Amino acid sequence: MQDAPAKGSPGKITSPSGAAGKGMIDTQPPRGSNLFGFEQWDAPVLESEELFVRKAGEEITDQLYNFVDKGERRVALRPELTPSLARLLLAKQKTLVLPAKWFAIGQCWRYERMTRGR
């Protein structure tokens, strides 16, 4: 991984108006994360629906893009990263060196009306 890109490099996405400083999104990981020993992690975009129901309750199913797959399993596109991270921590708990220094920039999907603060 590389640190933040130089100005004008492909790591920047500008708004259609091209306004300087406004509408800019840096797609690169936070600068210096590698220098301080952080590792990037990612989780599958498709998770067991039960993982999210356990965290948030049955009502979460109305906010998920969920379906039954060909193996007859109830799955969902991840609406957030926290349950996936918890699953990863449980799986690696015996071999995990603490403190774990991880960061993630993940895509998440929710089937809900956009509200302020979300």
N, C-alpha and C positions, 0 to 999 in steps of 0.2 A: 504494500500500500504506500501511497505517497501522501505527503502533507498537502495543504491547500494549494490549489493551482495558482499560477501567476495570472495577473489580470489579462482578460481576453482569451483565456484558455478554454478548452471544451468542457471544463467542470462547472461553468456558469450558465444558467438559463436566464434570459432576460424576458421582460414582459413585452407584448407586441408593440407597446408605445415606445419602448426603448428608454424609458426614463432612467436617468442615472441614479443608482442607489435604491430606487423604489422598484419593486417587482423582481429584484434579483434573488435567485435561489442558488445557494452553493450546494452542489450535489456531492461534494467530497466529504469524507469523514472530518470531524473536528481536528483542527491543526494541532499537532503535537501529541495526538493520542498514541501513536506508535512510539514516540520518544519516551513516553512514560509507562510503556509496557502494556498498553491496552490492546486487546485482540478483537477484531470484528467477528460477530457471530450472526447467524441467520437461522431461522426456523422454517419448516415447511409452510407453504401458504395454505395447505389443506390439512386440517386437524380433526380429531374426533370431536363431534358435537358435544359429547359428554364433558370434555375438558372445560368448555365454556359454561355449561349448565351447572357444573359443580361450583364454579367461581361466582356466577351471577344469578343463578336460579333459573327456573323453567321459563320465565318471561323473556329471557334473552333470545329464545328461539325465534321470536318475531322480528328481531333485529339482525339476524344472521342470514347470509346467503348459504343455506343448508340444503342437503339432499341425501338420498340414499344412493350409494355407489353400486357398481356391478357386483361387489362382494357382499351386498346387503348390509353395509355398515352405514350408520348415520354420521356424515361428515359435514364440515363447514369451512368456508374461507375464513381465515383468521380475522376477527374484528379488532384485535389488539395483540400485543406481544407478551404481556405478563404471564398468562397461563402457559404459553410455550416455554418461556424462560423457567418457570417453576418446574415444568416437566423435565427440562434439561438438567436443572440442578439436582433433582431427585435421582435421575439416571447416573449422574457423575459424582454423587455425594461422597463415595468412598475414595475416589481418585482426585478429587478437586483440591487444588492448592489455593489456600485463602491468603490474602483477599483476592477474589476473582476480579480481574480488570477486563470487562467486556463492554462493547458498545454495539448497538444495532440501529440501522436505519431501514426499517421494514415497511412494506406496503401492507395496509390493512383495509378490510372491506366491512362496511356496516350497511344494513338495509334499514335506514331510518331517515326521517326528515332532518335536514340540517337545522341545528339550533345554535344560538350564540354560545361561544365557548367550546364548541365541538368541532 
